[in-house]
Amino acid sequence: MFETSEREFDLRRQYWWVAGSLVVYVILGVWLKSIVLNWIVGPLWLFVTAYWLPKAFSMLRSFVFDR
């Protein structure tokens, strides 16, 4: 009845990565105000955590489970 496609699942997972990245960034921003709230570090943080970390985890998961 409520079937989700693989694309919807990937989009939902990507939203969770972005939301998690934002939460961690805000927590670190409160704790390390001068470093984390930099205009260079902020966009890089989002890019690394929302794009590269999910790719790294999927590559690691495929490497470990597809032996």
MMTF fields as JSON, N, C-alpha, C and O atoms, coordinates in Angstrom:
{
  "mmtfVersion": "1.0.0",
  "mmtfProducer": "UNKNOWN",
  "numBonds": 267,
  "numAtoms": 268,
  "numGroups": 67,
  "numChains": 1,
  "numModels": 1,
  "chainsPerModel": [1],
  "groupsPerChain": [67],
  "chainIdList": ["A"],
  "bondAtomList": [4, 2, 8, 6, 12, 10, 16, 14, 20, 18, 24, 22, 28, 26, 32, 30, 36, 34, 40, 38, 44, 42, 48, 46, 52, 50, 56, 54, 60, 58, 64, 62, 68, 66, 72, 70, 76, 74, 80, 78, 84, 82, 88, 86, 92, 90, 96, 94, 100, 98, 104, 102, 108, 106, 112, 110, 116, 114, 120, 118, 124, 122, 128, 126, 132, 130, 136, 134, 140, 138, 144, 142, 148, 146, 152, 150, 156, 154, 160, 158, 164, 162, 168, 166, 172, 170, 176, 174, 180, 178, 184, 182, 188, 186, 192, 190, 196, 194, 200, 198, 204, 202, 208, 206, 212, 210, 216, 214, 220, 218, 224, 222, 228, 226, 232, 230, 236, 234, 240, 238, 244, 242, 248, 246, 252, 250, 256, 254, 260, 258, 264, 262],
  "bondOrderList": [1, 1, 1, 1, 1, 1, 1, 1, 1, 1, 1, 1, 1, 1, 1, 1, 1, 1, 1, 1, 1, 1, 1, 1, 1, 1, 1, 1, 1, 1, 1, 1, 1, 1, 1, 1, 1, 1, 1, 1, 1, 1, 1, 1, 1, 1, 1, 1, 1, 1, 1, 1, 1, 1, 1, 1, 1, 1, 1, 1, 1, 1, 1, 1, 1, 1],
  "groupList": [{"groupName": "MET", "atomNameList": ["N", "CA", "C", "O"], "elementList": ["N", "C", "C", "O"], "formalChargeList": [0, 0, 0, 0], "bondAtomList": [1, 0, 2, 1, 3, 2], "bondOrderList": [1, 1, 2], "singleLetterCode": "M", "chemCompType": "L-PEPTIDE LINKING"}, {"groupName": "PHE", "atomNameList": ["N", "CA", "C", "O"], "elementList": ["N", "C", "C", "O"], "formalChargeList": [0, 0, 0, 0], "bondAtomList": [1, 0, 2, 1, 3, 2], "bondOrderList": [1, 1, 2], "singleLetterCode": "F", "chemCompType": "L-PEPTIDE LINKING"}, {"groupName": "GLU", "atomNameList": ["N", "CA", "C", "O"], "elementList": ["N", "C", "C", "O"], "formalChargeList": [0, 0, 0, 0], "bondAtomList": [1, 0, 2, 1, 3, 2], "bondOrderList": [1, 1, 2], "singleLetterCode": "E", "chemCompType": "L-PEPTIDE LINKING"}, {"groupName": "THR", "atomNameList": ["N", "CA", "C", "O"], "elementList": ["N", "C", "C", "O"], "formalChargeList": [0, 0, 0, 0], "bondAtomList": [1, 0, 2, 1, 3, 2], "bondOrderList": [1, 1, 2], "singleLetterCode": "T", "chemCompType": "L-PEPTIDE LINKING"}, {"groupName": "SER", "atomNameList": ["N", "CA", "C", "O"], "elementList": ["N", "C", "C", "O"], "formalChargeList": [0, 0, 0, 0], "bondAtomList": [1, 0, 2, 1, 3, 2], "bondOrderList": [1, 1, 2], "singleLetterCode": "S", "chemCompType": "L-PEPTIDE LINKING"}, {"groupName": "ARG", "atomNameList": ["N", "CA", "C", "O"], "elementList": ["N", "C", "C", "O"], "formalChargeList": [0, 0, 0, 0], "bondAtomList": [1, 0, 2, 1, 3, 2], "bondOrderList": [1, 1, 2], "singleLetterCode": "R", "chemCompType": "L-PEPTIDE LINKING"}, {"groupName": "ASP", "atomNameList": ["N", "CA", "C", "O"], "elementList": ["N", "C", "C", "O"], "formalChargeList": [0, 0, 0, 0], "bondAtomList": [1, 0, 2, 1, 3, 2], "bondOrderList": [1, 1, 2], "singleLetterCode": "D", "chemCompType": "L-PEPTIDE LINKING"}, {"groupName": "LEU", "atomNameList": ["N", "CA", "C", "O"], "elementList": ["N", "C", "C", "O"], "formalChargeList": [0, 0, 0, 0], "bondAtomList": [1, 0, 2, 1, 3, 2], "bondOrderList": [1, 1, 2], "singleLetterCode": "L", "chemCompType": "L-PEPTIDE LINKING"}, {"groupName": "GLN", "atomNameList": ["N", "CA", "C", "O"], "elementList": ["N", "C", "C", "O"], "formalChargeList": [0, 0, 0, 0], "bondAtomList": [1, 0, 2, 1, 3, 2], "bondOrderList": [1, 1, 2], "singleLetterCode": "Q", "chemCompType": "L-PEPTIDE LINKING"}, {"groupName": "TYR", "atomNameList": ["N", "CA", "C", "O"], "elementList": ["N", "C", "C", "O"], "formalChargeList": [0, 0, 0, 0], "bondAtomList": [1, 0, 2, 1, 3, 2], "bondOrderList": [1, 1, 2], "singleLetterCode": "Y", "chemCompType": "L-PEPTIDE LINKING"}, {"groupName": "TRP", "atomNameList": ["N", "CA", "C", "O"], "elementList": ["N", "C", "C", "O"], "formalChargeList": [0, 0, 0, 0], "bondAtomList": [1, 0, 2, 1, 3, 2], "bondOrderList": [1, 1, 2], "singleLetterCode": "W", "chemCompType": "L-PEPTIDE LINKING"}, {"groupName": "VAL", "atomNameList": ["N", "CA", "C", "O"], "elementList": ["N", "C", "C", "O"], "formalChargeList": [0, 0, 0, 0], "bondAtomList": [1, 0, 2, 1, 3, 2], "bondOrderList": [1, 1, 2], "singleLetterCode": "V", "chemCompType": "L-PEPTIDE LINKING"}, {"groupName": "ALA", "atomNameList": ["N", "CA", "C", "O"], "elementList": ["N", "C", "C", "O"], "formalChargeList": [0, 0, 0, 0], "bondAtomList": [1, 0, 2, 1, 3, 2], "bondOrderList": [1, 1, 2], "singleLetterCode": "A", "chemCompType": "L-PEPTIDE LINKING"}, {"groupName": "GLY", "atomNameList": ["N", "CA", "C", "O"], "elementList": ["N", "C", "C", "O"], "formalChargeList": [0, 0, 0, 0], "bondAtomList": [1, 0, 2, 1, 3, 2], "bondOrderList": [1, 1, 2], "singleLetterCode": "G", "chemCompType": "PEPTIDE LINKING"}, {"groupName": "ILE", "atomNameList": ["N", "CA", "C", "O"], "elementList": ["N", "C", "C", "O"], "formalChargeList": [0, 0, 0, 0], "bondAtomList": [1, 0, 2, 1, 3, 2], "bondOrderList": [1, 1, 2], "singleLetterCode": "I", "chemCompType": "L-PEPTIDE LINKING"}, {"groupName": "LYS", "atomNameList": ["N", "CA", "C", "O"], "elementList": ["N", "C", "C", "O"], "formalChargeList": [0, 0, 0, 0], "bondAtomList": [1, 0, 2, 1, 3, 2], "bondOrderList": [1, 1, 2], "singleLetterCode": "K", "chemCompType": "L-PEPTIDE LINKING"}, {"groupName": "ASN", "atomNameList": ["N", "CA", "C", "O"], "elementList": ["N", "C", "C", "O"], "formalChargeList": [0, 0, 0, 0], "bondAtomList": [1, 0, 2, 1, 3, 2], "bondOrderList": [1, 1, 2], "singleLetterCode": "N", "chemCompType": "L-PEPTIDE LINKING"}, {"groupName": "PRO", "atomNameList": ["N", "CA", "C", "O"], "elementList": ["N", "C", "C", "O"], "formalChargeList": [0, 0, 0, 0], "bondAtomList": [1, 0, 2, 1, 3, 2], "bondOrderList": [1, 1, 2], "singleLetterCode": "P", "chemCompType": "L-PEPTIDE LINKING"}],
  "groupTypeList": [0, 1, 2, 3, 4, 2, 5, 2, 1, 6, 7, 5, 5, 8, 9, 10, 10, 11, 12, 13, 4, 7, 11, 11, 9, 11, 14, 7, 13, 11, 10, 7, 15, 4, 14, 11, 7, 16, 10, 14, 11, 13, 17, 7, 10, 7, 1, 11, 3, 12, 9, 10, 7, 17, 15, 12, 1, 4, 0, 7, 5, 4, 1, 11, 1, 6, 5],
  "groupIdList": [1, 2, 3, 4, 5, 6, 7, 8, 9, 10, 11, 12, 13, 14, 15, 16, 17, 18, 19, 20, 21, 22, 23, 24, 25, 26, 27, 28, 29, 30, 31, 32, 33, 34, 35, 36, 37, 38, 39, 40, 41, 42, 43, 44, 45, 46, 47, 48, 49, 50, 51, 52, 53, 54, 55, 56, 57, 58, 59, 60, 61, 62, 63, 64, 65, 66, 67],
  "secStructList": [7, 7, 7, 7, 7, 2, 2, 2, 2, 2, 2, 2, 2, 2, 2, 2, 2, 2, 2, 2, 2, 2, 2, 2, 2, 2, 2, 2, 2, 2, 2, 1, 2, 2, 2, 2, 6, 7, 6, 6, 2, 2, 2, 2, 2, 2, 2, 0, 0, 0, 0, 0, 2, 2, 2, 2, 2, 2, 2, 2, 2, 2, 2, 2, 2, 6, 7],
  "xCoordList": [0.818, 0.0, 0.869, 0.714, 1.771, 2.646, 4.051, 4.945, 4.239, 5.555, 6.36, 5.868, 7.599, 8.485, 9.518, 10.059, 9.768, 10.753, 12.16, 12.356, 13.116, 14.512, 14.95, 15.736, 14.441, 14.791, 14.236, 14.925, 12.995, 12.423, 13.196, 13.401, 13.627, 14.41, 15.745, 16.18, 16.403, 17.666, 17.488, 18.323, 16.397, 16.134, 15.883, 16.357, 15.145, 14.861, 16.146, 16.358, 17.002, 18.273, 19.151, 19.838, 19.135, 19.916, 19.406, 20.205, 18.093, 17.55, 18.027, 18.325, 18.103, 18.581, 20.049, 20.459, 20.853, 22.258, 22.37, 23.16, 21.604, 21.663, 21.174, 21.777, 20.096, 19.576, 20.574, 20.799, 21.162, 22.167, 23.388, 23.957, 23.778, 24.916, 24.635, 25.505, 23.436, 23.063, 23.052, 23.522, 22.519, 22.476, 23.886, 24.176, 24.763, 26.137, 26.849, 27.622, 26.591, 27.217, 26.785, 27.607, 25.514, 25.023, 25.613, 26.0, 25.686, 26.275, 27.739, 28.197, 28.478, 29.88, 30.014, 30.972, 29.071, 29.106, 28.925, 29.516, 28.113, 27.932, 29.193, 29.591, 29.804, 30.964, 32.249, 33.043, 32.46, 33.682, 33.311, 33.396, 32.916, 32.337, 33.276, 32.837, 34.523, 35.397, 35.78, 35.989, 35.875, 36.347, 35.186, 35.256, 34.137, 33.07, 32.202, 31.696, 32.02, 31.139, 31.854, 31.414, 32.913, 33.662, 32.878, 32.16, 32.999, 32.243, 32.81, 32.139, 34.021, 34.596, 34.249, 33.881, 34.365, 34.142, 32.677, 32.387, 31.762, 30.333, 29.896, 29.345, 30.115, 29.734, 30.531, 29.999, 31.799, 32.586, 32.063, 32.04, 31.645, 31.083, 29.844, 29.712, 28.956, 27.749, 28.088, 27.502, 29.023, 29.416, 30.027, 29.694, 30.907, 31.578, 30.594, 30.572, 29.789, 28.902, 27.665, 27.119, 27.208, 25.997, 26.316, 25.439, 27.55, 27.871, 28.924, 28.706, 30.056, 31.152, 30.979, 31.327, 30.465, 30.278, 29.282, 29.577, 28.12, 27.237, 27.884, 27.695, 28.642, 29.343, 30.374, 30.504, 31.105, 32.11, 31.462, 31.967, 30.353, 29.658, 29.089, 29.151, 28.539, 28.002, 29.118, 28.95, 30.257, 31.388, 31.927, 32.262, 32.008, 32.472, 31.494, 31.9, 30.211, 29.191, 29.232, 29.124, 29.385, 29.452, 30.747, 30.756, 31.832, 33.087, 32.996, 33.48, 32.377, 32.297, 31.282, 31.563, 30.107, 29.034, 29.027, 28.347, 29.743, 29.729, 30.977, 31.371, 31.585, 32.777, 32.431, 33.319],
  "yCoordList": [-1.188, 0.0, 1.261, 2.123, 1.365, 2.54, 2.147, 2.017, 1.964, 1.592, 2.851, 3.792, 2.849, 3.958, 3.478, 2.378, 4.305, 3.943, 4.139, 4.763, 3.6, 3.736, 5.202, 5.636, 5.951, 7.372, 8.158, 9.017, 7.873, 8.552, 8.205, 9.059, 6.948, 6.535, 7.272, 7.706, 7.42, 8.148, 9.618, 10.198, 10.23, 11.632, 11.807, 12.767, 10.888, 10.953, 10.791, 11.49, 9.869, 9.681, 10.924, 11.305, 11.558, 12.783, 13.904, 14.673, 14.005, 15.018, 14.781, 15.736, 13.527, 13.238, 13.599, 14.082, 13.376, 13.778, 15.294, 15.778, 16.038, 17.502, 17.994, 18.892, 17.418, 17.832, 17.512, 18.33, 16.341, 15.974, 16.87, 17.261, 17.187, 18.087, 19.459, 20.057, 19.959, 21.267, 21.272, 22.224, 20.215, 20.138, 20.11, 20.825, 19.295, 19.226, 20.559, 20.991, 21.209, 22.504, 23.566, 24.36, 23.583, 24.564, 24.278, 25.209, 23.019, 22.675, 23.078, 23.66, 22.772, 23.18, 24.7, 25.267, 25.352, 26.807, 27.471, 28.519, 26.875, 27.418, 27.174, 28.013, 26.036, 25.66, 26.337, 26.811, 26.387, 26.952, 28.115, 27.991, 29.204, 30.303, 30.877, 31.132, 31.084, 31.777, 30.908, 31.436, 29.603, 28.735, 28.255, 28.341, 27.76, 27.102, 28.09, 27.767, 29.268, 30.228, 31.057, 32.158, 30.547, 31.176, 31.028, 30.042, 31.968, 31.911, 30.875, 30.509, 30.395, 29.33, 27.964, 27.05, 27.827, 26.54, 26.12, 24.934, 27.062, 26.729, 26.011, 24.915, 26.575, 25.865, 24.574, 23.591, 24.579, 23.349, 22.25, 21.079, 22.63, 21.656, 20.991, 19.768, 21.789, 21.238, 20.36, 19.291, 20.797, 20.022, 18.683, 17.647, 18.707, 17.467, 16.519, 15.329, 17.027, 16.139, 15.72, 14.648, 16.519, 16.153, 15.462, 14.822, 15.577, 14.966, 13.863, 12.739, 14.181, 13.216, 12.135, 10.985, 12.436, 11.4, 10.321, 9.141, 10.659, 9.59, 8.726, 7.51, 9.35, 8.577, 7.65, 6.495, 8.149, 7.321, 6.16, 5.038, 6.413, 5.346, 4.303, 3.107, 4.738, 3.761, 2.951, 1.757, 3.585, 2.838, 1.835, 0.704, 2.246, 1.349, 0.199, -0.949, 0.517, -0.524, -1.524, -2.73, -1.039, -1.951, -2.768, -3.927, -2.176, -2.905, -4.028, -5.136, -3.736, -4.718, -5.807, -6.985, -5.44, -6.423, -7.115, -8.13, -6.616, -7.227, -8.058, -8.217, -8.574, -9.395, -10.735, -11.553],
  "zCoordList": [0.0, 0.0, 0.0, -0.865, 0.96, 1.037, 0.614, 1.45, -0.656, -1.149, -1.444, -2.067, -0.988, -1.294, -2.295, -2.186, -3.241, -4.242, -3.689, -2.646, -4.4, -3.982, -4.006, -3.164, -4.967, -5.056, -3.874, -3.326, -3.476, -2.308, -1.049, -0.185, -0.942, 0.212, 0.247, 1.313, -0.908, -0.977, -0.632, 0.062, -1.113, -0.776, 0.718, 1.326, 1.296, 2.73, 3.532, 4.523, 3.103, 3.788, 3.646, 4.594, 2.475, 2.261, 3.171, 3.705, 3.353, 4.264, 5.692, 6.41, 6.108, 7.45, 7.598, 8.654, 6.557, 6.613, 6.758, 7.568, 5.997, 6.063, 7.428, 8.015, 7.926, 9.23, 10.341, 11.233, 10.287, 11.278, 11.202, 12.221, 9.983, 9.782, 10.363, 10.996, 10.155, 10.685, 12.209, 12.832, 12.808, 14.272, 14.849, 15.808, 14.275, 14.771, 14.563, 15.417, 13.434, 13.155, 14.163, 14.619, 14.509, 15.479, 16.859, 17.565, 17.25, 18.547, 18.589, 19.572, 17.527, 17.483, 17.403, 17.929, 16.754, 16.676, 18.02, 18.281, 18.876, 20.221, 21.049, 21.858, 20.839, 21.63, 21.141, 21.954, 19.826, 19.225, 18.32, 17.098, 18.872, 18.09, 17.031, 15.91, 17.343, 16.392, 15.196, 14.104, 15.373, 14.29, 13.414, 12.188, 14.033, 13.283, 12.529, 11.455, 13.06, 12.408, 11.336, 11.005, 10.816, 9.742, 8.433, 8.26, 7.53, 6.278, 5.315, 4.35, 5.552, 4.723, 5.299, 4.562, 6.605, 7.25, 7.164, 7.005, 7.265, 7.238, 5.974, 6.072, 4.792, 3.568, 3.354, 2.838, 3.75, 3.62, 4.53, 4.152, 5.727, 6.665, 6.057, 6.089, 5.512, 4.911, 3.713, 3.547, 2.88, 1.706, 2.104, 1.528, 3.075, 3.487, 4.162, 3.849, 5.075, 5.825, 5.045, 5.307, 4.105, 3.362, 2.038, 1.458, 1.547, 0.269, 0.405, -0.047, 1.023, 1.063, 2.115, 1.846, 3.288, 4.3, 3.87, 4.06, 3.303, 2.842, 1.751, 1.73, 0.849, -0.179, 0.449, 0.043, 1.435, 2.095, 2.841, 2.793, 3.526, 4.234, 3.278, 3.561, 2.158, 1.208, 0.558, 0.311, 0.279, -0.27, 0.753, 0.4, 2.006, 3.05, 3.262, 3.437, 3.246, 3.42, 2.269, 2.494, 1.044, -0.097, -0.064, -0.478, 0.424, 0.519, 1.558, 1.326, 2.695, 3.773, 3.467, 3.688, 2.963, 2.79, 1.436, 1.284, 0.464, -0.866, -1.145, -2.301, -0.122, -0.34, -0.853, -1.091]
}
